[in-house]
Amino acid sequence: MYIGPYRFDVELGELIFTGSEKASTFKLSNIEFLVIDQLLAARGQVVSIESMCDKLLPTVVTHHDIATAVQNIKRFLGTEHASWIEVISKQGYLLHVKAQNKPMFNCTLNSFSIKNYVLCLILGILLIIFLATNLQTTSDIRLSMPDKVKIAGTDSILVPIYENDADRDKYHSRIKELSQSLASCDKLKWQRVYIAPSSDGNRLEFLMNNLADDGKACNNLKVNNVANNWHFIDSEWLKKAGFCE
């Protein structure tokens, strides 16, 4: 779960800043952990101080303890992001919806002529055929052919590309969920959507194309800082990233 570029690691009880190559971490106390957990669960809504205190019973927690925890968290968020947690007088605290992180993505648009696109497609097919016919006798190399998932209500398909067979089992259910999200688009812009999740779960790579698109046949997209969590993929994000119209 994220607060902007800050990842909330539930298992380690830490806030981790992911906005630079050198990550910084903040080890949360029990009260600080509770505050973050409650605010994230009710993002955009006021969480009362009383409800936070009740969560730690039978440990007695005062309003001052909660206020101190909030200040510590805001200090780690820094001056740029501290305002995402707002003190609501005589009510409690609120984590603003605008603090919701959409993992960073880099989008590169490449213009292909239909001739070049067809050439690339043929070369790709020939490469697959070559690998399939020449690696059969190699015991330590296996070629995982991609599965095709029909996107309901469209003529489009979703094609996952895995690094190994273990990833196929790991991501199978998420691929199904992604196909359902794509099916909910008012209009899906692409006939083919390829997705390649990294084995460590921190990166997603997409390639979208149409069989013929007047010279703009491809769009590729890389999503970093996924942290093995695909919940950011919603209708708003799909539209922003160029999957849906």
Residue pairs with C-beta under 8 A, 6 or more apart in sequence:
1 7
1 8
1 10
1 40
1 229
2 8
2 100
2 101
2 103
2 227
2 232
3 15
3 36
3 40
3 77
3 81
3 84
3 95
3 99
3 100
3 101
4 19
4 77
4 81
4 84
4 99
4 100
4 101
5 17
5 18
5 19
5 81
5 101
5 225
6 15
6 16
6 17
6 18
6 76
6 77
6 81
6 101
7 15
7 16
7 18
7 225
7 227
8 14
8 15
8 36
8 37
8 40
9 15
9 16
10 37
13 27
13 28
13 33
14 25
14 26
14 27
14 28
15 25
15 26
15 28
15 36
15 73
15 76
16 23
16 24
16 25
16 26
17 23
17 24
17 25
18 225
18 227
26 73
26 76
28 36
28 73
29 69
29 72
30 56
30 59
31 56
31 61
31 65
31 66
31 68
31 69
32 69
32 72
32 73
34 52
34 55
34 56
34 69
35 52
35 66
35 69
35 70
35 73
35 93
36 73
38 47
38 51
38 52
38 55
39 47
39 85
39 93
39 94
39 95
40 95
42 95
43 95
43 96
43 97
43 99
43 100
44 94
44 95
44 96
44 97
45 94
46 88
46 91
46 92
46 93
46 94
47 92
47 93
47 94
48 91
48 92
49 63
49 66
49 92
49 93
50 92
51 92
52 61
52 66
52 92
53 61
53 62
53 63
53 66
66 93
70 85
70 87
70 93
73 85
74 82
74 85
75 82
77 84
77 85
81 99
83 96
84 95
84 96
84 98
84 99
85 93
85 94
85 95
85 96
85 99
86 93
86 94
86 96
87 93
88 94
101 225
101 232
102 232
102 237
102 240
103 223
103 224
103 225
103 226
103 227
103 232
104 223
104 224
104 225
105 221
105 222
105 223
105 224
105 241
106 221
106 222
106 224
107 219
107 220
107 221
107 222
107 241
107 242
108 220
108 221
109 216
109 219
110 218
110 219
110 220
111 215
111 216
112 120
112 215
112 216
112 217
112 218
113 215
114 212
114 215
114 217
117 209
117 217
117 218
128 143
128 145
131 143
132 143
132 145
135 141
135 142
135 143
142 164
142 165
144 162
144 164
144 165
144 168
146 159
146 160
146 161
146 162
146 194
147 159
147 160
147 168
147 175
148 157
148 158
148 159
149 157
149 158
149 159
149 160
149 175
149 176
149 179
150 157
150 158
150 179
151 157
151 158
151 179
151 182
151 183
151 188
151 193
152 179
152 180
152 183
153 183
154 182
154 183
154 188
155 191
156 182
156 188
156 190
156 191
156 192
156 193
157 191
157 192
157 193
158 175
158 178
158 179
158 182
158 193
158 194
158 195
159 192
159 193
159 194
159 195
160 168
160 171
160 175
160 194
160 195
160 196
160 197
161 194
161 195
161 196
162 168
162 171
162 196
162 197
163 196
163 198
163 199
164 199
166 199
167 197
167 199
171 197
174 197
174 230
175 195
177 230
178 195
178 230
178 233
181 233
181 234
181 235
181 238
182 188
182 193
182 238
182 243
182 244
184 235
185 235
185 238
185 239
185 243
185 244
185 245
186 244
186 245
187 244
187 245
188 243
188 244
188 245
189 208
189 242
189 243
189 244
189 245
190 208
190 209
190 210
190 219
190 243
191 209
191 210
191 211
192 207
192 208
192 209
192 210
192 211
193 206
193 207
193 208
193 243
194 206
194 207
194 208
195 204
195 205
195 206
196 204
196 205
196 206
197 203
197 204
197 205
198 204
198 205
200 228
201 226
201 227
201 228
202 224
202 225
202 226
202 227
202 228
203 222
203 223
203 224
203 226
204 222
204 223
204 226
204 230
205 220
205 221
205 222
205 223
206 220
206 221
206 222
206 223
206 241
207 218
207 219
207 220
207 221
208 218
208 219
208 220
208 221
208 242
208 243
209 217
209 218
209 219
210 217
211 217
219 242
221 241
221 242
226 232
235 244
238 244
239 245
